């Protein structure tokens, strides 16, 4: 089994259909295929091969516009997203409001592996508080599970994909099991200065957690832990792990990685799953709907071949939607299934985001040294004000973490530009001297915080607009609450205080929260829309992502999340997908599905 045509997939028999090939789809298909299930994966985008398509050594000067972002490539010319963005030609979405503050923007990646090819690789575990937020402060919803339920699957995912970090034992920032994490990279000079000043202010700064190999994976030990009693899976995974090299700091991770040092579904999940012979993949397969049998169960899905426009129907014992939270919501709404609760499309969330940066004279005229590192956070600040927040001293109910950066990485358009606020403006030799002087002296803080689900944030089908395939599109309703707006203001305030403590300066003062907060969807952490729960009248699925109304229909992406913690959601999505896939295997083995 391998990459097949749509016509060939029509004729085959499968245990499970998985819609989507990113973090959720890749993890689901991997777990199922490695344990013997016959799986068909449907990906709406084109085939993509990081080994041959990743621009590993090119510098920005080699690209048009020095690799700057454009409407077609928002994250720059070299970004791994080859087909996608906040706007996809022929595949619109709409907003229910003309007010920019009430509009949501939706990022989609139409390619094998989805967003895992270009994401930031930040891999943080939700903590115990994050699974029971309503019990803690009376807002939002509790999850129908605890941290202890998911902890073993966090371990499994971290061992499989390779996550560096450290166990610091901080409140609501869980440790991994011994021997799971890879060693973190050495901090940059700017990191050490931020850490020193922040700790004096009572703000923790610890090793970041990212899905990047700082050392080779232990191919002898890990496969036995991940697939006990399965000699075939162990052999396949051991061989595949040996094909992944440790990072050598050559290329920004957002470009993808031809040496497979970082996690991408296309380089970690799909190769070993394909090697089992149990996985077929059809690309350019735009799923329109879930098909229903006479007995109310899912029969399969209908999809459209993006290249030919032909419609295809495929069948399986189980259907899994892992197309990304809002794409799965769209499929459910267009199918008219699994919505007896009326909750499909409700409570969509994104991460709260606000950025603030400055310039630090202490970092000027640094001697030349190679500290590019792993193109992402080496250190970060987890949320630290739990006690103050619980006591109601902050004015907002949930927390955030800081991702920060600095150092002397690959030069960009900003290297010598926008210095007028520091030097008054110059040219010629003095401009070159200033560019060298200031290069590496800038620091930036990105606050990333929790959004509380609210009734004003939801997606529905637009009654009039369809995409180029004739499929109704989503219409978004969006509104930040005062909790998120105040949180964004706090992010700016604290970031400025840290820069002050470093002896730094900034061009503009911190903004008010309503001006600082990023537009919904900009952080690209959207989750929700098909919440899990314990009551079929108030939720769409159970804790395994199994739909209450259709027992052989599962959701394994972020659609089922009950909250969007201050931790980036991808690691949690993969852990949930592994747990859900194991549940499916058990149901099939017992012939319950």
N, C-alpha and C positions, 0 to 999 in steps of 0.2 A: 504494500500500500504506500502511496506517495501523493504527489500532486496529480490531480486528475481533472478531466473536463467535466463541465456541468452535465453533459449527456451521459457520461460514464457513471456519475454519482446517482443519476436517476435509477439506474439498473441494479445498484448494489444494495445490500442489506446491512444495516448498522444497528448497533446497540444504542448509540447516543449521537445526536446532532449537537454540535457546539457552534453557536453563532458568535463570531468574533475571535480574534487571534492575539489580542493584547495581553495584559497582565492577568485578567480573569480567564479569558478564553484559553490562553496558553497554559496556565496552571491547571485548569480543569481538564483539558485534553491530555496534558502530560500525565497527571495522576491516573486518569482512566486508562490510557493506552499502556502505560508501564505495568498496570495490573491486569492486562488482558482484554479489556473491552475494545470493541471495534467502533471507531469514532470517525465521524465526518465533520470536518471543520469548514465553515463557510465564512469567507472574508470578503467584505464589500470592496476593498481596494485591490491594488495590483500586487503581484509578486515582488518581493524585495530581498536582496541578498547583501547583507552587510559586508561579507568577505570581499566582494568585488565593487561595491557601490560606495564605500565609506572613503571620504577624502581625508586620509590619515595625516599626511604631512604638509598639505597645502597651507600657506599663510594667507591672511586676509587680502594682502596685496595682489594675490593671484586671481581674485574673483572680481566680477563686475561690481562697481560702486564700493570697492574695498569690502565686500561681503556684507554691506549694510542691509537692514531689513527692508522689504518691499511688501506691497499687498499680497503678492503671490507667495513670498517667503518671509513671513513676519519676524522670524528669529534669525534671519540672515541667510545669505546664499548657500552656506555650507550646512545648514541645519538638515537633519536626517528626514524631516517630514517632506517627502517628495511630492505628495499630493494631499493637500489639506490645509487647514487653518481655521480662522474664525469665520471665513466665508469659503464655501466650496461651490464652484460654478455649476449651475443647474440644480443645486440642492439647497434651496433657501430655508430659512425659518423666519418667523415673524414675532413682533412684540405687540402686546396689548396696549402699550402706553407710548406716547410720543415724548414723554419726559425722559431725558438721558439717564437720570438717577434711578428710573424704574425699569430700565432695559437690561436684559441679560444677553451676553454674547457666548456663543457655543463653538468651542474648538473641536474639530474632527480631523482625524488622520486616516485617509483612505489608502492604506498600505498594509501589507502583511506585518503583523507585530504591533500595529497601531501606534499609540503614543509611547510605548516602551522603547521605541527607537531613539527618541529625542528627550525623554524626561530627565529630571534633575537627579534621579537615583537616590534621593533622600529617603531612608527606610527606617521610620520610627514606629515603635509599638504603641498602640493605645494602652493606657494604664487602667487600673481597676475603677477609678472615678469615671473614666470615659465611657464605661459600659453601663453605669447607673447614674447618669447626670440628673435625672428628674428626682431621684431619691436624695440627691445631695442639695439641690437648690430649688426644686419645685418647678423647673422649666423644662420644656422639651419632653423627651421620651426616654425611658429606660430600654436597654436592649434585652431581648429574651435569652440572654446568656451572660456569662461573667468572663472576666479576664482569664480565669483558670481554665475555662472551656477552650479558649483559643490559644493559650500559651504553648502547648505542644506543637501547634501548627505554625506559630511564629518561628519556633526553633527549626522546624523542617524547612520552611521557606528560606530562612537565613542560611542554612547549611547548603541548600541547593544552589541558590543564586550567588552566594558569596557576599556577605555584608561586613564591612569593617566597623569597628567601634570599640567601646569599653563599657564595663559595668560599673556605674558610679553610685548606685543605690539611692538615687534621689526620689523624692516624693512623686508618685504617679508617673514615674519614668522607669518602666520595668527593666530589670536585668535579663539578659539572655542566659540560657543554661551554660555551664562551663564547657569550653571547647567549641562553642558555636561561632563566635565572632572572630573575624580576622583582625590583625593588629591595625590600629589607625595610623594614618600617615603623620609625619612630623609636622607640627604647626609652623605656619609662616611667621615671619617677623611681625607683621601687622597683627596676626592672631594673638601672639604672645603679649603684645602691648594692650590689646583689647582685654585679654584675659586678666592681666595684672590690674588694670584700672577697674574693670567690672567687679572683680572679687573684693576689692576694697570698698565697693559700694554695696556689697551683699548680693551681687548678681552672679549666679553660677555660669561658668564657661567650661564645657567639657568636650570630649571627643565626639565628633559627628558620627552619624551612622549612615553609610551610603553603600549602595550595591555596586562596589568596584573591588576587584581583586588586588589587594596589596601584596599578597603572596599566592602561590599556586594552591589550588584546593587539594585537600587530602583525599586522593582518589581511592585509597585503600580502606580508609575508615568510614567515610561519609556514606558511600552507597549501601553499606550494610545497615547503617542506622536509618536510612531513608526507606529502604525496601527490605525489611527483615523477611527471611524465608523465601525471597524471590531471586533466585540465582541469575535468571536471564536479565532482569532489570538491573541488578547489581553490576553485571558484566557490561551492559550497554552504557550505564551511567559512568562507570569507572573509565571506560574508553573515551567517553565524551569529555569528561572533566580534564583529561590529559591534553585535550585540544585547546583548552582555555589558558591563555598566558596572563601573567600578572601585569598590571598597568606599568608602563614606563614613561608616563607623563608626556606623551607626544601630541595628543589631540584632544580638543574639547569633547566632552562626553556627548553633548547634544548632536554631534555629527554621526553618532553610531560608533561601532568599534569592530574593525575587521579582525583583530586578534582575540576578540571575545572576552576582553578584560572586564567589561561592565555588563550589567544585566540588561538584556533585551530578550523578549519572547522569541525572537527570530534566531538568537544565538544560544539560548539556554534551555528553553522549554521545548521548542519544536524539533531540533535535531535528534535528541534521544527518543522522543516520542515517535518520530518517523522511522527511526532505526528498529523499533519493535515490530514494524510491519502491520501495526494496528490502526494507523492514522492515515486517512485520506484528507487532502486539502483542496478546496476549490476556491480560487481567487476570483475577483470581479463578480462576486455573487451578492447582489443587493437583496437582502431578505425583506419581504413585504409583510408577511403575516405568519402566524402559527395556525396550522390546520387542525380542526377538531373532529374526533370520531363521534359516532352516534352515541357512544356511552359516556361522552363528555370529556374523555381524555385527549391529550395531544396525539395527533397522528404523525405530524412532521411539520415542515415549513414550505412555503412558496417563496422562491427567489427569482430575481431577474438577472440574466446575464448582461452585465454592463456593456459588453462589447457588441453583442448581437441583438439585445433587446428581447430575446426569447425568454419565456416563462418556464420555470421548472418546479416540480414538486418532488421532495425527497421525504422518506419515512424512517422512523426509528422508534425504539421502545421508550426513549427519553429524549426530550428536547431541552437544551440549555441555552438561555439567552445570556450572553456575556459580551454584548456589542458595545459596551460603555453604558453608564447609567441611563442617560437620556435617550440614546438610540434604542435601548431595550424597552424603555417606557413607550417610545413611539411605536414599536412593533406590537406591544400589548394593546395599545389604544386602537391601532389599525386592525387588530385581530378581534377586538371585542370580547376578550377572555380575561379571566383571573381578576375581575374587578367588581365582585359582589359587594366589597367593602366601600367602593367609591374612592379608594385611596390611590389608585394608579395615577401618577403624575403629580401627586401632592407632596409637599415638604421637600422640594429640591433645595440643595445647599451648595455653596462654594466656600472656599477658605477666605477668611478676612485677610486683606493684604494692605500694607502701607509701607513705603520705603522712605529712608532718610539717609543722607550721606554727608561727608565733610572731608576736609583736608587737614593733615596733621604735620606740622613743621618738624616734629621729631623724626619723621620718616623721609624727610627730604634728602636728596643727594646720597642715597644709599649706595654702597659699593655693589658692583655687578655680582650677582650670584643667581644660581638656578633654583628658584622656588616655585615653579609653575604648579607642581603638585598634581592632584587628581582632578583638577578642573571642577572644584566644588568645595563645599565646606569641609575643612579639616577639624574645626571646632564649631560649636554652636551653643546657644543659650536656651535650655529648656525652660518652660514656665516655672516660676519660683514663688509666686505670691498666693499660694493656695489658702493659707491661713487668713491673710488679710482679705482675700476675696470672699471666703466663707463668712467672715464677720461683717460683710457689707461695706467695706471701707473704700472700695474702688469705683463703684458706680456702674460696673458692668459684671456680668455673671460668669463669663468663661475666659480662659487664658490664651496666651500666644507664645510662640517661641521666636527667637531671633536667628536668622541665617545671616552671616556677615562675611564680607570679602574685602580683600585688599591685595597687596603684593605686586609683583612685576610679571604678570602673565603676558600672553600674546598681545602685542599692541593692537589697538582698535582705533576707530575714528576719533575717539575722545582723548587720545594720548596727548596731543598738543593743542587741542581746541578748547574753547570755553574756559580760558584761563584769565579772562579780563577782570573777573572779580578778585583775582589774586594779584595781578601785576599791572592792571590798568590798560593792558593791550600793548603789543609791540610786534616787531617783524624782524626778519633777517637773522643775524647771528644771535641777538638777544633772545629772539623767539626760540631758537634751537637750544640755547642754554637753559631757558626756562622749562622747555619740554623735558629736558634731561633732569633738571632739578626737581620738578614736581612729579615726574613719573614714578609711580609706586608709593606716593604719599597720600593717596585717596583711600578712604574706607567707606563702605556702604552697608547699611543695615536693612534687612528685609524682615519686617514683622509678619508672621503668618499665624492666624488665630482661628479660634472656633466660632462657627456660626450656629446659632440656635434655630432649629426649624420653626417656621411660622406659616400662618394661613395665607399670607400674601405672596408666597413663592411657590408657584406651581406651573406645570406645562399641560397644555391641552392641544387637541388637533385644531388647526386652522380650518374653518368651514369652507374656505374658498381657494386656498393656495395649495398646489401640489408640486412635487419636484418633477424633474425631467422624465422620471419613470412612471409618472402618474400616481405616486404615493402621497397621500396627505401629509403635510409638514406640521411641525410643532409650533405653537404660539406660546410665548413665555409671559408670565406675570412675575414681577420681582420687586422686592422692597427690603432694604436693610432695616433692622430694628435699631433702637437706641443703644442696645447692648453692643452691637458691632461698631457703630459709629463712635461711641466713647472708647471702645477698645482701640480703634485705629488712632485716635488722638493720643492715647496713652503710649502706644508704640513710638510715635514721633517724639513725644516728650522724653521718654527714657533714652532713646537713641541719641538725642541731642545732649542729654546729661552725660552719657558715656563719652561722646566726642569732646565735650567740655573737660572731662576728667583726663583726657589724653592730651590736653593742651591744644586741641584742634579748633577749627572754625568751619562755618558753613555759609553758603551763599544766601540762603533764605532761612527764615525762622520756621520752626514747626508749625504745621497748619492745623486748623480745626479738623475734627474727625470727619465731617461731611465732605470736606475738600480732600483730605488725605486718603480716604478709603478707595480702594480700587473698584472698578465696575464689576458687578457680578459676572463671573465667567472668565475674567482676565487671568486669574491664578490657575485656571484649568484643573481644579480639584472638585468638579461638580459630582455630587452624590445624591442619593435619595430618589424619590419618585415611585418606589414600590417597597415601602418599609416592611421589615420583618417584625414579628410580634408573637404574642401568645393568644390573641383573640382574633379569629377570622373576620369579625365585624369591624375591627379597627386596624387591620394590617393586611398585607398582600401575601406574605410568605411566613413560614415558620423559621426557626433559627438556622436551618440548613438551606434556606433559599428555595424551599419547595412550596409551590403555590397552593394555597388552601383550596382553591376552586378546581385545580387541575393537577392531580397528584404526580403526574409524570412530566410536569413543566417546572423547571428550576431557573432561578436567576443567580448568577455567581459574580456579578460585577457590583459596582458601588450603588446600584439602585436600591438595595435592601438596607443600606445603612440608616440607623435611627438618629445618628448625630454625626457631625463632621468635626472631630476633635482637632486640637491645635497641632496634632501630628499629621504629617502627610498621609493620605489614605491608601497608597498603593500596596504597602506591605500588608495592611489589614485586609485588603481585597484579596490578595493572593492566599493569605492564611485561611480566610473564609472559603475560598474556592477549593482549596485542598480538603478542608473538612467536609464541604458539601459533596465533592467527588467521592470521598470515602463512603459517605452515606449512600450515594447512588449505587456504588459497588455492592454494598451490603444488601440493599433492596433488590438488586438484580440477582444476587447469589441466592437469596431466599425466595426468589420468584414472586416478590410482591409487586414488582414492576416488570 
